Amino acid sequence: MSKTFSKWYDFFMSPLEKGTFKTIRKNLIQRAEGSVLEIGSGTGINFPYYKSVTKVTAIEPSQFMIEKSIKRKAISSVQIEVQKGSAEMLPYPDNSFDTVVVTLALCTIPDPKLALKEMARVCKPGGKILLFEHVKMSSPFLGTLQDWLTPFWKKICDGCCLNRDTVQLVIANDMKIIRKTSFFNGLFVELEIRK
């Protein structure tokens, strides 16, 4: 991830983060329990919302993003450890975490199928995976527009795929969705998956 993208990420996201996204993130993170793994923690935007978990291990591939997350990590009310790494090759044993959290990060992971398999591998039996992502819209016109924009968007937003069909990827990986909520006419989706 580029230093420039990391530098401006919070600025460009702030209008959304002050409104609906803040509410979505808070509600999602409140459902996290026990030992948590956060995938693609970015600038640490979720860190202040963790309250009743034992520990958060955050993994992020960009050193620039990790550096930007230090302030939010410092004010968190729970212990947070941030490590540089890849979602496709998680450095943790099977069944290590009670909850896995991914927010607006799966869209940038080069191999999302492998990343989802890794998330399921490290999540304990009976644990949960909590996702908040933008997805390919079901409207034929808007979905086609996302397909058309994605190559350009990936270049300016460090690999972000506007047209990733996250729900279908989850289903194809034999993961059980127990809760699904859509926002902004289906552009964003929140999923709770049980292992």
C-alpha positions as CSV (number, residue, x, y, z in Angstrom):
1,M,0.0,0.0,0.0
2,S,1.4,3.4,-0.9
3,K,2.3,6.0,1.6
4,T,0.2,8.6,-0.2
5,F,-3.0,6.5,0.0
6,S,-2.3,5.8,3.7
7,K,-1.7,9.5,4.4
8,W,-5.1,10.6,2.9
9,Y,-7.3,7.6,3.7
10,D,-8.8,9.0,6.9
11,F,-9.3,12.4,5.3
12,F,-11.3,11.0,2.4
13,M,-13.3,8.6,4.5
14,S,-14.1,11.0,7.3
15,P,-17.5,12.2,5.9
16,L,-18.7,8.5,5.9
17,E,-17.0,7.7,9.2
18,K,-18.8,10.5,11.0
19,G,-22.2,9.2,10.1
20,T,-23.5,5.9,9.0
21,F,-20.2,4.0,9.0
22,K,-19.5,5.0,12.7
23,T,-22.9,3.4,13.7
24,I,-22.3,0.3,11.6
25,R,-18.8,-0.2,13.0
26,K,-19.9,0.3,16.6
27,N,-22.8,-2.1,16.3
28,L,-20.6,-4.7,14.5
29,I,-17.7,-4.5,17.0
30,Q,-20.1,-4.7,20.0
31,R,-20.8,-8.3,18.8
32,A,-17.1,-9.3,19.0
33,E,-16.3,-11.6,21.9
34,G,-13.2,-13.0,23.6
35,S,-10.0,-13.1,21.7
36,V,-10.3,-11.1,18.5
37,L,-8.4,-11.1,15.2
38,E,-8.9,-8.0,13.1
39,I,-7.9,-8.4,9.4
40,G,-6.7,-5.3,7.6
41,S,-6.9,-3.0,10.6
42,G,-5.7,0.0,8.5
43,T,-5.5,3.2,10.5
44,G,-7.1,1.6,13.5
45,I,-10.6,3.1,12.9
46,N,-12.2,0.2,14.8
47,F,-9.9,0.3,17.8
48,P,-11.9,2.7,20.0
49,Y,-15.0,0.5,19.6
50,Y,-13.6,-2.6,21.2
51,K,-14.9,-2.6,24.8
52,S,-15.7,-6.1,26.2
53,V,-13.2,-8.4,24.5
54,T,-10.1,-9.9,26.1
55,K,-7.6,-8.9,23.5
56,V,-7.4,-7.8,19.9
57,T,-4.7,-9.0,17.5
58,A,-4.7,-6.8,14.4
59,I,-3.0,-7.8,11.2
60,E,-2.3,-5.2,8.5
61,P,-0.1,-5.5,5.3
62,S,0.9,-1.8,5.1
63,Q,3.5,-0.5,7.4
64,F,2.3,3.1,6.6
65,M,-1.2,2.2,7.9
66,I,0.2,0.5,11.0
67,E,2.1,3.7,11.8
68,K,-1.1,5.7,11.4
69,S,-2.9,3.4,13.7
70,I,-0.6,4.0,16.7
71,K,-2.6,6.9,18.2
72,R,-5.9,4.9,18.1
73,K,-4.2,1.9,19.6
74,A,-2.9,4.0,22.5
75,I,-6.4,5.3,23.5
76,S,-8.1,1.9,23.2
77,S,-9.6,0.5,26.4
78,V,-8.5,-3.0,25.5
79,Q,-5.1,-4.5,24.7
80,I,-4.3,-4.3,21.0
81,E,-1.3,-5.9,19.3
82,V,-0.7,-4.9,15.7
83,Q,1.3,-7.1,13.4
84,K,2.4,-6.7,9.8
85,G,1.1,-9.6,7.7
86,S,-1.2,-11.0,5.0
87,A,-4.7,-12.3,5.4
88,E,-3.9,-15.1,2.9
89,M,-1.2,-16.5,5.2
90,L,-2.2,-15.9,8.8
91,P,0.6,-16.7,11.2
92,Y,-1.7,-18.3,13.9
93,P,-2.6,-21.9,14.8
94,D,-6.0,-23.3,13.9
95,N,-8.9,-22.3,16.3
96,S,-7.0,-19.4,17.8
97,F,-9.7,-16.7,18.0
98,D,-13.3,-16.4,19.2
99,T,-14.0,-13.6,16.7
100,V,-12.6,-12.5,13.4
101,V,-13.4,-8.9,12.3
102,V,-13.0,-7.5,8.8
103,T,-14.2,-4.0,7.8
104,L,-13.7,-2.6,4.4
105,A,-10.6,-4.6,3.8
106,L,-11.7,-7.8,2.0
107,C,-12.1,-5.7,-1.2
108,T,-8.3,-5.1,-1.4
109,I,-7.1,-8.6,-0.6
110,P,-5.6,-10.2,-3.8
111,D,-6.9,-13.7,-3.0
112,P,-10.2,-13.3,-1.0
113,K,-11.1,-17.0,-1.3
114,L,-7.8,-18.0,0.4
115,A,-8.3,-15.2,3.0
116,L,-11.7,-16.4,3.9
117,K,-10.4,-20.0,4.3
118,E,-7.7,-18.6,6.6
119,M,-10.2,-16.7,8.7
120,A,-12.3,-19.9,9.1
121,R,-9.2,-21.9,10.0
122,V,-8.1,-19.6,12.8
123,C,-11.6,-19.0,14.2
124,K,-12.6,-21.4,17.0
125,P,-15.5,-23.8,16.6
126,G,-18.7,-21.9,17.5
127,G,-16.8,-18.6,16.9
128,K,-17.9,-15.8,14.6
129,I,-16.6,-13.8,11.7
130,L,-17.9,-10.3,11.4
131,L,-17.7,-8.5,8.1
132,F,-18.6,-5.0,6.9
133,E,-17.8,-4.6,3.2
134,H,-18.9,-2.9,0.0
135,V,-20.1,-5.4,-2.6
136,K,-21.2,-5.7,-6.2
137,M,-24.7,-4.3,-6.4
138,S,-27.6,-6.5,-7.7
139,S,-28.9,-3.8,-10.0
140,P,-27.7,-4.8,-13.5
141,F,-26.9,-1.1,-14.4
142,L,-25.0,-0.3,-11.2
143,G,-23.3,-3.7,-11.2
144,T,-22.1,-3.1,-14.7
145,L,-21.0,0.4,-13.8
146,Q,-18.9,-1.1,-10.9
147,D,-17.3,-3.6,-13.4
148,W,-16.5,-0.7,-15.7
149,L,-15.0,1.5,-12.9
150,T,-13.0,-1.2,-11.0
151,P,-9.8,-1.2,-13.1
152,F,-9.4,2.5,-12.7
153,W,-10.6,2.4,-9.1
154,K,-8.0,-0.3,-8.2
155,K,-5.2,1.9,-9.4
156,I,-6.1,5.0,-7.4
157,C,-7.3,3.1,-4.3
158,D,-4.5,0.6,-3.8
159,G,-6.2,-2.5,-5.2
160,C,-9.8,-1.9,-4.0
161,C,-12.2,-4.0,-6.1
162,L,-15.6,-2.1,-6.4
163,N,-17.2,-5.2,-7.9
164,R,-16.2,-7.9,-5.5
165,D,-19.2,-10.3,-4.8
166,T,-18.3,-10.9,-1.1
167,V,-21.6,-12.6,-0.2
168,Q,-21.1,-15.1,-3.0
169,L,-17.5,-15.7,-2.0
170,V,-18.6,-16.5,1.6
171,I,-21.3,-18.9,0.4
172,A,-18.9,-20.6,-2.0
173,N,-16.5,-21.2,0.9
174,D,-19.3,-23.1,2.8
175,M,-19.5,-20.5,5.5
176,K,-22.8,-20.1,7.3
177,I,-24.3,-16.6,7.2
178,I,-26.5,-16.1,10.3
179,R,-27.1,-12.4,9.8
180,K,-27.0,-10.1,6.8
181,T,-27.9,-6.4,6.7
182,S,-27.6,-4.2,3.6
183,F,-27.0,-0.5,3.5
184,F,-27.0,2.2,0.8
185,N,-29.3,0.2,-1.6
186,G,-27.1,-2.9,-1.3
187,L,-23.7,-1.2,-1.9
188,F,-22.5,-2.2,1.6
189,V,-23.3,-5.3,3.6
190,E,-22.7,-6.4,7.1
191,L,-22.4,-10.2,7.7
192,E,-22.2,-12.4,10.8
193,I,-20.8,-15.8,10.0
194,R,-20.7,-18.7,12.5
195,K,-18.1,-21.4,12.3
